[in-house]
Amino acid sequence: MTQSPIWHPFTQHGLGEPVPTVSHAVGAALYTKDNRRIIDAISSWWVTTHGHCHPRLMAAIRNQTEHLDQLIFAGWTHEPAEAVARGLTAIMPPALTRVFFSDSGSTCVEVALKMALGYWANRGEPRSRIVVMESSYHGDTIGTMSVGARGVFTAAYAPLLFDVGRIPFPSDPQATLDALEAQCRAGAAAFIVEPLVLGSGGMRIYSHDILTKMHEICVRYGVLFIADEVMTGWGRTGTLLACEQAGVVPDLLCLSKGLTGGSLPLAVTMASEAIWDAHYSTDRARTFFHSSSYTANAIACAAAAENLAIWREEPVLDSVAALAARQDRQLAGLKGHPAIHDIRRCGTITAMELGGGDAAYLSNLGPGLLAHFRERDVLLRPLGNTVYVMPPYCVEPDDLDTIYAAIRSAADAVASGAIR
Ligand SMILES: *Cc1c(COP(=O)(O)O)cnc(C)c1O
């Protein structure tokens, strides 16, 4: 067999790890070319909400392909995009009146940052400092890396990254709030944060109460509040948006991943009327200068419109609550295991630390754990020593049993020194 020319993301090809070929998928199951059934315990990197190849989403996509594929979106529009925008403004916080399309989580965050700076520039009071939380992740472009955690992922590119204000993760809430207040007082343009759960930073969870207080501080100082709900949105944390649990309405909201139920790439940045107003003018210089070729692709929009219909018509939050309860029961079975620490859950997301050491991404347990799960046909991709479970909401109870059995046996192997 000839070697594939594909250069995979976040994959060190020099380690020679196998790259399985998946031929089809349904619900929470992936089927490989060599007839293995793999349980997708991380929703194919956090995107698949209702399950793979959801019949309603696939039908909507097929239907749209009969009508319109792609259209220039500067000065033109189409019904699927209008349906998505109407659907979003109907279920998202009413203060978020405007919908700007893009195509990935990184781009919708870039758009939010540009809108924040445009807001200040167009008001004639330019501000540019962005405040971020330590351990955050907002994407892999230069701009989104700049506002994210620095480390092994970003070291080579550090000279290109812009400077930001950083506040600590709220292990000590008052220290975080004081740091945010100091940054806001100094005249920050915006604060960007992952509400309730820092995903790539290690599924670090903080309380809704702190989110509420951070938002209050931003409001007090007129600093724009950007909620990056790319991962936490669409029910992951138990509610449609994580911000809801804190009673927070952001000025800018970033959505992607579950926007199409995880079926096609699409993203939106939702903005308040104040942000729109700052750009609205007869002066062309105040135009919001951003686009990508596939902005609001009609087929992706048809999938998103159908996802919104699923949210309107089906009891999605009941499935979310049922999954959360089943995850709790599974976690209870792991309590007290000598190699499992810091067991936590937020909505449908669970996480824990394996071993005793630190949770650095390149920690040595990572490859051993990955191999352990691969051998058991469970797709789990630990973040260093942090093992987390974030399945599609339709995951079967039996499959959840299999996932947690694989975690338990991995922890046994860590405790006995077989994985180290
Ligand atoms: C995944 C993610 C992104 C980046 O999304 P991409 O579609 O991978 O560019 C941004 N922010 C958060 C919180 C994410 O989890």
The ligand as a Gaussian input file, in Angstrom:
#p B3LYP/6-31G(d) Opt

LIG

0 1
 C      -13.094000      24.206000      18.926000
 C      -13.094000      25.567000      19.530000
 C      -12.754000      26.702000      18.777000
 C      -12.235000      26.601000      17.368000
 O      -13.153000      26.050000      16.497000
 P      -12.647000      25.493000      15.085000
 O      -13.908000      25.184000      14.354000
 O      -11.834000      24.278000      15.397000
 O      -11.842000      26.565000      14.452000
 C      -12.872000      27.938000      19.369000
 N      -13.282000      28.074000      20.642000
 C      -13.602000      27.015000      21.400000
 C      -14.078000      27.231000      22.794000
 C      -13.500000      25.728000      20.874000
 O      -13.774000      24.668000      21.652000

